[in-house]
Amino acid sequence: MRALWTAVVYFGSFLILGFVAKIALDRWAQRHDIDLAGIQTRAGLHRGKRRLFLLGAWRDED
């Protein structure tokens, strides 16, 4: 039972921190009127496609 409680506290804290960070970033983006498409257009037209490693898998950036 103690191991279960430790796992809940350990993983729960990461989940809560991630959720709070997501809310904070969403509010910041709304306040500055920025979205992901806007950020990608600011990168420029001549930015080449890249191969990225995300969540344990390689993917091509579109």
N, C-alpha and C positions, 0 to 999 in steps of 0.2 A: 504494500500500500504506500510505503514511503517513496518507492521508486516512481510510482504513478504521480504522486503529488509533486515530486521534483520535476518530472517531465512536463506536467501541466504548467508549473511556474516558469520553467525554462523556455518552453516553446510559446507559451502564452505571452510572455513578455516580448518576444520577437514579433509575434502577430500584432500585438497592440502597438508597438513602435512603428511597424510597417503601415498600419492603418492610419495612425496619426500623421505620419509623414506624407501619405497619399492625400489626405484631406488638406494638409498645409500646402502642398504643391499645387493642388487643384485650385485652392483659393488664391494663391499667389498668381497663377496663370490667368485666372479670371480678372483679377485686379489689374493686371498689366495687359489684358486683352491679347493674350498669346495662346496659340494652340500648336499642336504638333506639326500641322501642315505649314503654319507660318514660320516655325523654326526651320523646317526643311527647305523652304523657299529662300530663307536668308542665307543658307549655306552656299547658294550660287548655282548657276545653270551648268557650269563646267565641272562640277564635282562628279567624279567618276563613281561607278558602282563599286562597292566593297564587299568582301566576304567577311562576315562577322560570326563570332561564336556567342550564342545566346541560349541560355537554359540547357546547356549540355549538348547542343547541336549546332552545326555550321549552317549558315543560311546566306543567301545573296541578298544584298540590299537593293530594293526596287525604288 
